[in-house]
Amino acid sequence: MGIELDDLDRAIIGELEQDGRRAFREIARSLDVSEGTVRSRFRRLEEDGVLKITAFAEPGRFSTARLALLFLKVAPEHHESVVARLTACREISYVSTTLGRADVFAQVLTADDTALWRFLQERVRPLEGVLETECTLEVAVHKLWFDKEGPARPAN
């Protein structure tokens, strides 16, 4: 179930998407609200699981490391266990349930091509319920955030 966000929540998220280390004081000044308001909204968004501040490394800047996208077809009865096993892997930074040609999407970072191959062969493909895997190397990221206004709203 989704959390209802108001315009101020979306504005705070938008400010943090531009710079996740930005001080609450600066965000408050740019949005013309109090620092305490920004701080309490941030805490609520974080506690509700809407917002998490993380760092992102540009894959094209790695010398030998490989950032890859995994698309997995999973038997329905094993979906939750596969997701749990993947989220427990330190090599995996992101896991989501998807609709389409794959049931699960994951982003994985390994030291090099050999480590990526080994990770797939030894840790992902043998998972009970994994029916198919597809792996694509991610070589450049061109956009990582939503526009400041947030997701488009349906027309009334």
Secondary structure as UniProt FT lines:
FT   HELIX           7..18
FT   TURN            20..21
FT   HELIX           24..31
FT   HELIX           35..47
FT   TURN            48..49
FT   HELIX           59..61
FT   STRAND          66..74
FT   HELIX           76..78
FT   HELIX           79..87
FT   TURN            90..91
FT   STRAND          92..97
FT   STRAND          104..110
FT   HELIX           113..119
FT   HELIX           120..124
FT   TURN            125..126
FT   TURN            128..129
FT   STRAND          130..137
FT   TURN            148..149
//
